[in-house]
Amino acid sequence: MEPRADIAVVGLAVMGQNLILNMNDHGFTVVAYNRTTSKVDDFLNNEAKGTNVLGAHSLPEMVALLKKPRRVMLMVKAGAAVDEFIESLLGVLEPGDIIIDGGNSLFEDTIRRVKHVESKGLLYIGTGVSGGEEGARRGPSIMPGGSPAAWPHVKPIFQAISAKVGENVPCCDWVGEGGAGHYVKMTHNGIEYGDMQLICEAYHIMKDGLGMTPDEMSAAFAEWNKGELESYLIEITRDILAKKDDDGAPLVDKILDTAGQKGTGKWTVISSQEFGIPITLIAEAVFSRCVSAMKDARVEAAKVFKSSNPKFAGDRAQWVNDIRKALYASKMISYTQGYMLMRAAAKQYGWNLNYGGIALMWRGGCIIRSVFLGDIKKAFDKNPGLTNLLLDPFFKREIKSCTRSWRKVVSTAIKKGIPVPAFSTALAFFDGIRSERLPANLLQAQRDYFGAHTYERLDKPRGEFFHTNWTGTGGRVASSTYTV
Ligand code: 2AM
């Protein structure tokens, strides 16, 4: 068998199939393989009929078809299946060959797998692929990380099949070493949770506070999609709100208000806790899905705590404008927090992340794609060391122009009993991060009072710790301290 294939893709679920067809469209010769080999024949006889896609019914057959260095991309279920396939591949591949995991793997697994595969003399890439089925077929956002030496061999394929923005700029670039690609993909998903929650809170206020119909709300989102909020999620929200069920009634009103989740938002929040980075908006977005899932408990409590009139007084068009600004400001906070998290992870794991490049990768192809990410890219291009996005002159101006509306929307929603956890936590974070002094002096005093945890003083250099005998009966011995 002549080795003539550029890459093999293992796993023929819809993402794997669509990536193969996308690669084929761009002139690459792909070998398709799947654990259940009947799916290979199904695929070749149906979706891949008339293409140059080759099929393999065993791993040795697949390997024999590949040009060197061999590139094998796994599109199998995250978890044990990836480890199992890596072991099988290590038995049939050679040093210098490249294993790529394109699934939604946990970054810590990827860190481990990079080390393991490199120890055998092969190269490993763990890559985020975002954009769902349609993205995989027409151009996803691709976020690869792992063995840097593998990147030049994978780059032409990945950049060819990825989404493009502007003048044919690919939404795919090297993210960094180890688990960086999957970490950035995980953060993307966390931010996606946040963006969706923000849109849902805007919808909630429009529906209950302003009494707007789905068609009226659809029109508002259509309008928003022409400005600074222009994005895929605003666009699909516009379309969802306009969708009618078979009986002509709005479909959205018939959908059970209980959200599911697959875990990437949760992973992002868990990781943020490890680093002590307050990604409060994503955390609220994850918890809001949890609250939504407690449908029976909510129905029960709703009988006891009946809501009063949630209607907002005043001009509706003005309110819609205020809500848009509240959403925009909250979104700036969410991305500020997300970037703080990636910076902390990069420091911890020694990744050299390209923050502007990440914004560019998210600019097209993926679920959070938006015009806004172009502004983030510009901010990091101007100042790659930017540690707080809000301090960039553009974002500083933008957030300042939103604060009046933002406070008005949050405070009125609170008065009216409409939950706005993401809007309000964003505002609380903004007020916290711009506070030179917070009440943590009192907190430190409390800790020292009951636990002799010591405190630092404003009138002494940092790093000097003091303990006070608050009651006159405590000892002079301080407890050992730790910092979050
Ligand atoms: P299958 O068709 O043989 O089930 C998505 O589920 C993809 O992951 C499918 O291609 C599926 O293969 C593959 N997959 C799931 N679990 C697997 C495992 N334990 N080993 C190998 N492939 C697996």
Residues whose N, C-alpha, C, O or C-beta is under 5 A from the ligand:
A	BS01	2AM	G11 L12 A13 N34 R35 T36 M75 V76 K77 A81
